[in-house]
Amino acid sequence: MLNLAMMLEDAARAVPDRTAVVLGDYRSTYAEVDAAANRVANLLVERGIAPGDKVALACPNLPYFPSVYYGILKAGAVVVPLNVLLKAKEIAYHLADSDAVALFAFEGVPEVPLGREAWQAFEDTPSCREFVLITADPFAASTIDGAETLGQALANASPTFSTCVTEPTDTAVILYTSGTTGRPKGAELSHANMVLNAVGGARRHGLPEAADGFDTHLVALPLFHSFGQTVQLNAGFCERCTLVLMPRFDAKAALDLMQRESVTFFAGVPTMYWGLLHAIDDTVDVDAIAANLRVAASGGSSLPVEIIREIKERLHVDIMEGYGLSETSPVASFNPLGATPRPGSIGTPVWGVELKLVEPDWTEVTEPDAVGEIAIRGHNIMKGYYKRPAETAEVLRDGWFRSGDLARRDADGYYYIVDRAKDLIIRGGMNVYPREVEEILMTHPAVSLAAVVGVADEQYGEEVKAFVVLREGASLTADELIAWSREQMASYKRPRQVEFRDQLPMTATGKILKRALT
């Protein structure tokens, strides 16, 4: 038997009174989080959720997330984490594609009414039969007519539960990834995938000498994303750490929390480090933060060398860059802690994982500094794309997974990304698939054709830009299309820049030539 929920259960047995989760003035111990997860598991079993059933979770970084996440796993079900910025149509797609039979969704805030979007998606998805609304106040009445709140659902649930027996190869989580072709695909990750990747992370980062030998994480990465979920939630609970949650990243607030909570571990995408540097002012006790901060991890996209240098200068910590994908649970390589940083490098393969560079025909590239596509093999490789055998076969061969990313390897075995998978845009660490945005834009009655590309941006790394051809006789401004997009897709996907063209450059076969668009 192997169940990812052991990360929580083992900690609850070993250090029941240790603080597991912090949000503002709220603190919850490992014993309390485990009891809450047990209530969720009992609820699911009572509602007829069987081992192997898919349960979706749309929740920001709040104490409810780990309780529901591990509760689903305890019941033997599969967690399907959803991006909290998705709109109703996008949520409905994920529910139907994953065969989710239940959905837990946070009510959201007026600016982002996640609960109402999720409720609409639930009503539009007949195969999803259970909906539970997570409210900020667990005792508050539902803000949606007909929706049951988590507080109501768990009112009579027992705080004890015997975790369902799951095998290492059973699916634990389905993480949706935009990939490089088609609509978002669900990467099926087993309990073994997730457990071993988390254990490897805990082993890789070690433990602090101070703070009673336990780390305190500032969790600004969204827990629905593979990076925060494995590197901070699962690895953090594996090491009995304290997780200080940020529902939404704010650089100044993050610095304040680092100081107040004596944070020792921070993980972020490059834009977060950029934000931290710009938020440091005379009110920030940089020395106090630097005295505790021992691990700074980065992933999602390449980190500018200047940011690495400035963070070292201001906070006295080396940023350790890594690399991974949802399909690899996610960590595949990392710069070793304590080693001299190599700016621009994604490091070396992590424990139990192999990397190599290959040509399009799978021939291995062996010469130092020669460029090839990264292929990965190890305990972290997904089972496959859910219900997509053909697309799975395209990227998996003999246990090796083709990443679609081009890199070079130096003589010491360190890897350096030189290019990303074709067309994929990474905005602030979030993957944006251009075709998905293009298809939505082309539903606008005035739009005849659209091409979406990534353009360089100082803050987000890349910004989403749309090149649009209008229908004959139609009238539309860039501001009008951007405003319309705000209602149609998640905020990180929508174009911030729009340029109108009479026509788009094409190849001889009629495909849009995106490299000619700037």
Backbone torsions as a table, in degrees:
resi	resn	phi	psi	omega
1	MET	NA	140.0	173.9
2	LEU	-149.9	124.4	179.9
3	ASN	-135.8	131.7	-178.2
4	LEU	-58.2	-23.6	178.8
5	ALA	-64.0	-13.3	177.9
6	MET	-60.8	-24.5	178.1
7	MET	-58.1	-41.7	177.8
8	LEU	-79.8	-46.0	-174.1
9	GLU	-62.4	-43.7	-179.8
10	ASP	-63.7	-40.3	178.8
11	ALA	-67.0	-38.6	179.9
12	ALA	-65.3	-32.9	176.9
13	ARG	-74.8	-40.3	-174.3
14	ALA	-79.7	-42.1	-176.7
15	VAL	-135.0	64.1	-173.8
16	PRO	-57.8	-32.0	-175.5
17	ASP	-94.2	-0.6	179.2
18	ARG	-74.4	142.4	179.0
19	THR	-68.2	124.3	-179.9
20	ALA	-97.8	-42.0	-171.8
21	VAL	-133.9	137.2	177.2
22	VAL	-128.7	134.2	172.1
23	LEU	-143.4	104.7	-175.7
24	GLY	63.3	-124.3	178.5
25	ASP	-88.4	-6.2	-179.1
26	TYR	-80.2	134.8	176.4
27	ARG	-135.8	138.9	-179.1
28	SER	-133.2	134.4	-179.8
29	THR	-82.7	169.0	177.2
30	TYR	-62.0	-38.5	178.4
31	ALA	-63.1	-38.1	-179.6
32	GLU	-71.2	-41.0	177.6
33	VAL	-64.1	-41.2	179.8
34	ASP	-64.4	-41.7	178.6
35	ALA	-64.0	-40.2	178.3
36	ALA	-65.1	-40.4	177.6
37	ALA	-64.3	-37.0	177.6
38	ASN	-63.5	-38.8	177.4
39	ARG	-62.8	-41.0	178.1
40	VAL	-63.6	-43.4	179.2
41	ALA	-60.9	-44.2	178.0
42	ASN	-62.1	-40.1	177.7
43	LEU	-59.8	-46.6	-177.8
44	LEU	-62.6	-45.0	179.3
45	VAL	-62.7	-41.9	179.2
46	GLU	-61.2	-34.5	-178.6
47	ARG	-85.1	5.6	176.0
48	GLY	86.8	14.0	176.6
49	ILE	-75.2	123.0	-175.2
50	ALA	-102.8	159.4	174.9
51	PRO	-53.5	134.2	-179.0
52	GLY	94.2	-16.8	176.6
53	ASP	-67.1	151.6	-178.3
54	LYS	-97.1	132.5	179.2
55	VAL	-128.2	120.8	-178.1
56	ALA	-87.2	147.2	-179.5
57	LEU	-135.2	116.2	177.7
58	ALA	-118.1	97.7	-174.3
59	CYS	-153.2	134.9	175.5
60	PRO	-73.8	-170.8	-177.7
61	ASN	-74.3	81.4	177.5
62	LEU	-126.7	160.1	-179.8
63	PRO	-57.3	-21.5	178.5
64	TYR	-65.9	-31.0	-174.4
65	PHE	-57.5	-57.9	-178.9
66	PRO	-61.4	-34.8	-179.2
67	SER	-64.4	-45.5	-180.0
68	VAL	-73.3	-42.1	-179.7
69	TYR	-55.6	-53.9	-178.5
70	TYR	-74.1	-27.3	175.9
71	GLY	-64.0	-40.9	176.7
72	ILE	-61.1	-44.2	-179.3
73	LEU	-65.8	-40.5	179.0
74	LYS	-59.1	-35.0	-179.6
75	ALA	-77.2	-1.6	-180.0
76	GLY	83.7	3.4	-179.5
77	ALA	-85.0	176.5	-176.9
78	VAL	-109.7	129.2	179.5
79	VAL	-83.7	132.1	173.9
80	VAL	-119.1	89.1	-178.6
81	PRO	-71.1	136.8	-178.9
82	LEU	-117.7	141.9	175.2
83	ASN	-60.7	129.4	-175.2
84	VAL	-74.5	-5.0	179.2
85	LEU	-95.4	-1.5	-178.1
86	LEU	-67.8	149.4	175.7
87	LYS	-94.1	173.7	-172.6
88	ALA	-54.8	-47.4	-178.3
89	LYS	-63.7	-37.3	179.8
90	GLU	-69.4	-41.0	177.6
91	ILE	-63.3	-43.7	179.7
92	ALA	-59.6	-39.5	177.8
93	TYR	-60.5	-46.7	-179.0
94	HIS	-64.8	-39.9	179.0
95	LEU	-62.2	-47.0	-178.2
96	ALA	-68.9	-42.7	-176.9
97	ASP	-66.4	-34.7	-178.3
98	SER	-87.6	-7.6	-175.2
99	ASP	62.7	33.7	-180.0
100	ALA	-63.9	134.3	178.9
101	VAL	-103.4	-8.0	179.2
102	ALA	-149.0	153.7	-179.2
103	LEU	-140.3	124.2	170.5
104	PHE	-103.5	125.7	-177.5
105	ALA	-138.6	134.6	176.5
106	PHE	-72.8	145.6	-177.0
107	GLU	-65.1	-28.7	179.1
108	GLY	87.1	-165.1	178.5
109	VAL	-124.7	164.6	-177.7
110	PRO	-51.9	-37.7	-178.5
111	GLU	-71.4	-29.6	179.8
112	VAL	-133.5	83.7	-176.8
113	PRO	-77.2	69.6	-175.1
114	LEU	-56.1	-43.3	-177.0
115	GLY	-58.9	-42.9	-179.1
116	ARG	-69.7	-37.9	176.1
117	GLU	-63.3	-43.1	-179.7
118	ALA	-66.1	-40.3	178.8
119	TRP	-61.9	-43.2	177.7
120	GLN	-61.6	-42.6	178.8
121	ALA	-63.7	-41.0	178.6
122	PHE	-60.3	-44.8	-179.9
123	GLU	-66.6	-25.6	-179.8
124	ASP	-89.6	1.1	-177.1
125	THR	-122.8	90.7	-176.1
126	PRO	-56.8	-30.9	-176.8
127	SER	-72.6	-16.3	178.3
128	CYS	-93.5	113.4	-169.3
129	ARG	-105.8	-11.2	-179.2
130	GLU	-126.6	135.0	177.3
131	PHE	-132.2	129.8	178.2
132	VAL	-127.9	124.5	-179.2
133	LEU	-92.3	123.8	176.9
134	ILE	-91.1	117.0	-178.7
135	THR	-104.6	150.9	-180.0
136	ALA	-59.1	-40.9	174.5
137	ASP	-99.6	111.1	-175.3
138	PRO	-61.8	-17.5	-178.6
139	PHE	-100.1	-0.6	-178.0
140	ALA	-75.9	155.0	176.3
141	ALA	-73.3	159.2	-179.4
142	SER	-63.9	139.5	176.5
143	THR	-88.2	-0.8	-179.4
144	ILE	-126.6	122.9	179.4
145	ASP	-59.6	127.7	177.8
146	GLY	92.5	-10.2	-178.3
147	ALA	-96.5	135.5	177.4
148	GLU	-89.1	138.3	178.8
149	THR	-87.0	160.6	178.4
150	LEU	-62.2	-38.9	178.6
151	GLY	-60.5	-43.4	177.9
152	GLN	-65.4	-43.0	-176.2
153	ALA	-65.4	-33.4	-175.2
154	LEU	-96.7	4.7	-173.6
155	ALA	-53.4	-39.9	-176.9
156	ASN	-114.1	14.2	-178.0
157	ALA	-78.3	141.3	-179.2
158	SER	-75.1	143.0	177.8
159	PRO	-83.6	5.8	176.3
160	THR	-117.7	146.4	-177.8
161	PHE	-161.3	140.2	175.8
162	SER	-95.6	110.9	-174.5
163	THR	-56.9	136.1	-180.0
164	CYS	-63.7	145.8	177.5
165	VAL	-75.1	122.4	175.0
166	THR	-126.9	148.5	179.2
167	GLU	-89.9	156.5	-179.7
168	PRO	-54.6	-32.7	-177.1
169	THR	-87.7	-5.7	177.3
170	ASP	-67.1	147.7	179.6
171	THR	-71.7	131.0	177.7
172	ALA	-103.8	-41.5	-173.2
173	VAL	-141.4	143.2	169.0
174	ILE	-115.8	112.7	179.6
175	LEU	-102.5	126.1	-178.8
176	TYR	-86.4	134.6	-177.6
177	THR	-131.0	141.0	178.5
178	SER	-70.8	-29.6	-178.9
179	GLY	61.4	-148.3	-179.3
180	THR	-124.9	-6.4	177.5
181	THR	-141.8	147.6	173.1
182	GLY	71.2	-171.3	-180.0
183	ARG	-78.1	167.4	-179.4
184	PRO	-52.8	138.1	-178.1
185	LYS	-115.8	147.0	-180.0
186	GLY	-93.5	114.4	176.7
187	ALA	-82.5	117.6	179.9
188	GLU	-82.5	117.3	-178.9
189	LEU	-115.2	129.9	-176.1
190	SER	-82.0	169.5	175.1
191	HIS	-60.1	-39.8	179.3
192	ALA	-65.0	-42.2	176.7
193	ASN	-53.4	-53.0	-173.1
194	MET	-72.3	-41.1	-179.3
195	VAL	-64.8	-49.3	-176.0
196	LEU	-67.1	-35.0	178.2
197	ASN	-68.3	-37.6	178.0
198	ALA	-69.6	-44.3	178.6
199	VAL	-61.8	-40.0	177.7
200	GLY	-62.3	-37.7	178.2
201	GLY	-66.1	-43.2	178.6
202	ALA	-62.4	-40.9	179.0
203	ARG	-67.0	-37.2	-176.3
204	ARG	-68.9	-39.2	-174.6
205	HIS	-89.8	-14.5	178.4
206	GLY	67.3	-168.1	-179.6
207	LEU	-127.9	151.0	-179.2
208	PRO	-73.5	152.8	176.4
209	GLU	-76.2	-32.8	179.7
210	ALA	-92.0	-169.7	176.5
211	ALA	54.1	39.3	177.5
212	ASP	60.2	22.4	177.2
213	GLY	79.6	11.7	179.4
214	PHE	-119.5	142.0	176.1
215	ASP	-83.9	154.5	168.3
216	THR	-116.7	113.9	-178.6
217	HIS	-90.5	139.2	163.8
218	LEU	-95.8	114.4	-174.4
219	VAL	-100.4	90.3	176.9
220	ALA	-98.2	-23.2	174.6
221	LEU	-66.8	138.0	178.9
222	PRO	-64.7	134.4	-177.8
223	LEU	-72.5	-16.6	176.0
224	PHE	-74.8	-13.1	-179.5
225	HIS	-92.8	149.5	-174.4
226	SER	-60.3	-36.3	-177.1
227	PHE	-61.1	-58.8	-178.7
228	GLY	-66.1	-35.1	-176.5
229	GLN	-64.9	-44.2	-178.3
230	THR	-86.3	-50.9	-171.8
231	VAL	-71.6	-29.0	-177.3
232	GLN	-113.8	-50.8	-179.2
233	LEU	-68.2	-60.5	-175.1
234	ASN	-72.3	-46.5	178.1
235	ALA	-67.9	-36.9	179.0
236	GLY	-64.7	-43.9	177.6
237	PHE	-68.8	-33.8	176.8
238	CYS	-57.4	-37.6	-178.8
239	GLU	-97.5	12.7	175.6
240	ARG	58.6	38.0	-179.3
241	CYS	-81.1	170.2	171.9
242	THR	-102.0	128.8	-179.3
243	LEU	-105.6	115.1	176.3
244	VAL	-93.2	112.8	-171.1
245	LEU	-89.3	140.5	170.5
246	MET	-121.8	111.1	179.2
247	PRO	-62.3	-31.0	178.2
248	ARG	-145.8	131.4	-175.7
249	PHE	-69.6	129.5	171.2
250	ASP	-136.8	121.1	-170.9
251	ALA	-59.8	-45.6	-179.2
252	LYS	-65.6	-42.2	177.9
253	ALA	-64.2	-35.9	178.7
254	ALA	-63.8	-42.9	177.9
255	LEU	-63.3	-40.1	178.1
256	ASP	-62.7	-41.8	179.6
257	LEU	-67.9	-38.4	177.3
258	MET	-56.9	-41.7	-178.8
259	GLN	-73.3	-48.0	-174.9
260	ARG	-67.2	-38.1	-175.0
261	GLU	-99.4	6.4	-179.4
262	SER	51.8	53.9	-176.9
263	VAL	-65.8	133.7	178.4
264	THR	-109.3	-15.6	-172.8
265	PHE	-136.7	122.9	176.0
266	PHE	-130.2	133.1	175.0
267	ALA	-126.4	136.4	-178.2
268	GLY	-160.0	168.5	173.0
269	VAL	-88.3	164.1	-175.8
270	PRO	-52.2	-38.2	-178.3
271	THR	-64.4	-27.9	177.3
272	MET	-68.7	-42.3	177.7
273	TYR	-65.7	-37.9	175.3
274	TRP	-59.3	-43.3	179.4
275	GLY	-65.4	-41.0	179.5
276	LEU	-59.7	-45.1	-179.0
277	LEU	-61.6	-40.3	-177.9
278	HIS	-77.7	-14.0	-178.8
279	ALA	-94.8	-9.3	179.9
280	ILE	-71.3	122.0	176.7
281	ASP	-139.2	-167.2	-175.1
282	ASP	-67.6	-16.2	-179.8
283	THR	-85.1	-7.7	-176.9
284	VAL	-96.5	125.4	177.3
285	ASP	-86.7	85.3	-175.6
286	VAL	-61.5	-38.6	-178.9
287	ASP	-63.5	-38.3	179.1
288	ALA	-66.1	-40.7	178.3
289	ILE	-65.2	-47.5	-177.8
290	ALA	-62.9	-29.9	-178.0
291	ALA	-65.9	-25.7	-177.9
292	ASN	-104.7	-34.5	-172.9
293	LEU	-68.4	116.5	-178.0
294	ARG	-115.7	-22.3	179.4
295	VAL	-128.4	127.1	173.0
296	ALA	-127.8	111.4	-176.5
297	ALA	-111.2	145.4	-179.2
298	SER	-136.8	145.6	176.2
299	GLY	-161.5	-174.6	178.2
300	GLY	98.3	-42.9	175.8
301	SER	-165.8	169.5	-176.0
302	SER	-65.3	140.7	-178.1
303	LEU	-98.9	124.0	177.7
304	PRO	-57.7	139.3	-178.3
305	VAL	-59.2	-34.9	-178.6
306	GLU	-63.9	-36.2	178.5
307	ILE	-68.4	-40.9	177.3
308	ILE	-58.2	-44.5	-178.6
309	ARG	-64.9	-43.8	-177.0
310	GLU	-69.6	-37.3	177.6
311	ILE	-64.0	-40.8	177.5
312	LYS	-62.4	-41.0	-178.0
313	GLU	-70.0	-39.5	-175.1
314	ARG	-88.6	-40.7	-174.6
315	LEU	-110.5	-1.3	174.9
316	HIS	58.7	38.0	178.4
317	VAL	-136.9	142.3	176.5
318	ASP	-85.8	131.0	174.9
319	ILE	-81.0	124.1	179.4
320	MET	-100.4	116.0	-178.3
321	GLU	-88.8	146.9	176.7
322	GLY	-136.5	-177.3	-176.3
323	TYR	-149.0	142.6	176.5
324	GLY	-178.9	175.9	-179.8
325	LEU	-140.2	164.2	176.0
326	SER	-56.0	-36.1	-178.4
327	GLU	-68.2	-12.6	-178.5
328	THR	-117.3	22.4	166.3
329	SER	75.1	2.1	2.7
330	PRO	-113.3	-11.9	-165.9
331	VAL	-75.7	127.8	177.4
332	ALA	-116.0	-33.4	178.8
333	SER	-144.8	158.4	-179.5
334	PHE	-160.7	151.2	172.5
335	ASN	-76.4	127.9	-177.3
336	PRO	-61.1	135.4	177.4
337	LEU	-65.3	132.1	179.2
338	GLY	94.7	-17.8	178.3
339	ALA	-82.3	158.2	177.4
340	THR	-64.1	122.9	-177.9
341	PRO	-60.4	145.7	174.4
342	ARG	-117.9	93.6	-176.4
343	PRO	-52.0	132.4	-179.9
344	GLY	91.3	-11.5	-178.7
345	SER	-93.4	143.6	174.5
346	ILE	-92.6	9.0	173.8
347	GLY	85.8	-150.5	-177.4
348	THR	-120.5	164.9	-179.3
349	PRO	-57.3	141.0	178.0
350	VAL	-77.4	169.2	-178.3
351	TRP	-50.3	129.3	175.8
352	GLY	79.3	9.7	-175.6
353	VAL	-128.0	143.1	176.0
354	GLU	-115.8	144.8	172.8
355	LEU	-125.4	147.3	170.0
356	LYS	-150.8	166.8	177.8
357	LEU	-109.2	137.6	-176.7
358	VAL	-132.9	156.5	171.9
359	GLU	-83.5	171.8	178.1
360	PRO	-55.2	-28.7	-179.8
361	ASP	-91.8	13.5	180.0
362	TRP	76.9	3.1	174.7
363	THR	-63.5	133.3	-175.8
364	GLU	-76.4	139.0	175.0
365	VAL	-95.2	118.1	-173.3
366	THR	-112.7	-18.9	-176.0
367	GLU	-70.9	138.1	177.2
368	PRO	-57.7	136.3	176.6
369	ASP	68.9	5.4	172.7
370	ALA	-78.6	146.8	-175.4
371	VAL	-93.1	137.6	175.5
372	GLY	-154.8	175.0	178.5
373	GLU	-85.0	135.3	-180.0
374	ILE	-70.2	128.4	172.1
375	ALA	-119.9	143.2	-172.0
376	ILE	-130.7	139.9	176.2
377	ARG	-139.4	141.7	177.8
378	GLY	157.2	-169.9	-178.4
379	HIS	-67.3	-12.5	-173.9
380	ASN	-92.5	-5.4	-173.9
381	ILE	-76.3	131.9	-177.9
382	MET	-57.1	161.2	173.5
383	LYS	-69.9	-32.4	-179.3
384	GLY	152.7	177.9	174.9
385	TYR	-82.4	128.6	-175.0
386	TYR	-58.2	121.8	177.6
387	LYS	62.0	24.4	-179.8
388	ARG	-131.9	69.5	-177.6
389	PRO	-62.6	-36.3	-178.6
390	ALA	-67.3	-43.8	180.0
391	GLU	-70.8	-30.5	175.1
392	THR	-64.8	-43.8	-178.5
393	ALA	-64.0	-26.4	-179.6
394	GLU	-69.0	-27.4	-174.0
395	VAL	-111.7	-12.0	-178.6
396	LEU	-115.5	133.2	174.5
397	ARG	-150.2	122.4	178.3
398	ASP	51.7	38.5	178.4
399	GLY	86.4	-9.0	-179.9
400	TRP	-91.1	137.7	178.2
401	PHE	-109.9	127.1	176.7
402	ARG	-84.9	124.3	-174.7
403	SER	-83.4	-25.4	-173.3
404	GLY	83.9	-1.8	179.8
405	ASP	-102.9	136.9	179.4
406	LEU	-93.9	140.9	-177.4
407	ALA	-152.1	169.9	170.7
408	ARG	-125.5	159.8	179.5
409	ARG	-126.2	128.7	-178.6
410	ASP	-82.1	-179.6	-175.2
411	ALA	-65.7	-19.6	179.9
412	ASP	-93.2	1.9	178.6
413	GLY	89.5	8.5	177.5
414	TYR	-86.2	138.4	-177.4
415	TYR	-100.9	148.4	180.0
416	TYR	-135.9	121.5	176.9
417	ILE	-70.2	132.6	177.9
418	VAL	-113.6	-18.6	178.5
419	ASP	-162.0	157.2	179.3
420	ARG	-103.7	168.3	177.9
421	ALA	-54.4	142.6	-174.5
422	LYS	-51.8	128.4	172.7
423	ASP	78.1	-21.6	-176.1
424	LEU	-63.8	132.8	177.2
425	ILE	-106.4	132.9	175.5
426	ILE	-115.5	104.6	-177.4
427	ARG	-105.6	110.8	179.9
428	GLY	59.1	33.3	179.5
429	GLY	86.5	-3.8	-180.0
430	MET	-102.7	134.5	178.6
431	ASN	-76.2	131.2	175.3
432	VAL	-122.5	120.3	179.3
433	TYR	-94.0	114.9	-173.7
434	PRO	-55.6	-40.1	-176.2
435	ARG	-61.6	-38.5	179.1
436	GLU	-62.3	-42.6	178.5
437	VAL	-66.6	-41.8	180.0
438	GLU	-60.3	-42.9	-178.6
439	GLU	-63.8	-36.9	178.1
440	ILE	-70.5	-43.7	179.3
441	LEU	-58.4	-36.9	-176.3
442	MET	-76.8	-2.1	171.6
443	THR	-84.3	-10.1	175.5
444	HIS	-69.2	132.3	-175.2
445	PRO	-60.7	-20.5	-178.3
446	ALA	-93.7	-9.1	-173.8
447	VAL	-96.6	126.8	177.1
448	SER	-94.9	-41.0	-176.6
449	LEU	-150.8	145.8	179.5
450	ALA	-143.6	142.8	173.8
451	ALA	-132.5	129.9	-176.6
452	VAL	-114.2	132.3	-180.0
453	VAL	-135.3	165.2	174.4
454	GLY	-97.2	135.7	177.0
455	VAL	-121.1	149.4	-176.5
456	ALA	-59.6	139.5	179.2
457	ASP	-143.7	131.8	-175.3
458	GLU	-63.3	-39.3	-175.2
459	GLN	-83.8	-45.5	-172.6
460	TYR	-101.9	1.9	-178.5
461	GLY	84.7	-57.0	174.4
462	GLU	-138.7	146.9	174.5
463	GLU	-118.7	154.5	-177.3
464	VAL	-88.7	122.8	178.5
465	LYS	-123.3	137.1	-179.6
466	ALA	-114.3	131.6	171.3
467	PHE	-102.7	124.5	-169.4
468	VAL	-126.9	136.3	171.1
469	VAL	-108.7	122.8	-178.1
470	LEU	-82.6	156.2	174.0
471	ARG	-67.8	152.7	-178.0
472	GLU	-58.7	126.4	178.2
473	GLY	84.8	-6.6	-178.0
474	ALA	-80.4	153.1	177.7
475	SER	-127.9	131.4	-177.9
476	LEU	-161.6	137.0	176.7
477	THR	-100.9	162.7	178.3
478	ALA	-60.8	-43.5	-179.7
479	ASP	-62.3	-37.9	179.9
480	GLU	-66.0	-40.7	-179.5
481	LEU	-70.5	-38.3	178.0
482	ILE	-64.2	-42.1	178.8
483	ALA	-64.3	-41.4	177.5
484	TRP	-62.6	-40.8	-179.2
485	SER	-62.9	-31.7	-179.3
486	ARG	-59.3	-29.6	-178.8
487	GLU	-91.0	-9.2	-172.3
488	GLN	-106.5	-19.0	-174.4
489	MET	-151.6	163.4	178.7
490	ALA	-56.2	147.4	-173.0
491	SER	-60.9	-34.5	-177.4
492	TYR	-72.0	-16.1	-179.0
493	LYS	-91.0	-29.7	-169.7
494	ARG	-68.6	144.6	179.2
495	PRO	-65.0	137.8	171.2
496	ARG	-99.3	-15.6	178.8
497	GLN	-128.2	137.6	178.4
498	VAL	-133.8	131.7	176.4
499	GLU	-128.3	128.3	-179.3
500	PHE	-91.6	137.7	178.2
501	ARG	-129.6	152.1	174.0
502	ASP	-72.5	-31.3	177.2
503	GLN	-156.5	161.3	179.4
504	LEU	-109.5	145.6	179.2
505	PRO	-64.3	139.5	-176.8
506	MET	-126.2	154.0	171.7
507	THR	-83.9	175.4	-179.9
508	ALA	-63.5	-24.8	-179.2
509	THR	-93.4	6.2	175.4
510	GLY	89.8	10.0	177.9
511	LYS	-89.3	146.7	178.4
512	ILE	-67.1	130.2	-179.1
513	LEU	-89.8	88.9	-172.0
514	LYS	-68.6	-28.8	-178.1
515	ARG	-67.6	-13.5	177.4
516	ALA	-89.5	-2.2	179.7
517	LEU	-98.7	122.6	179.0
518	THR	-138.7	NA	NA
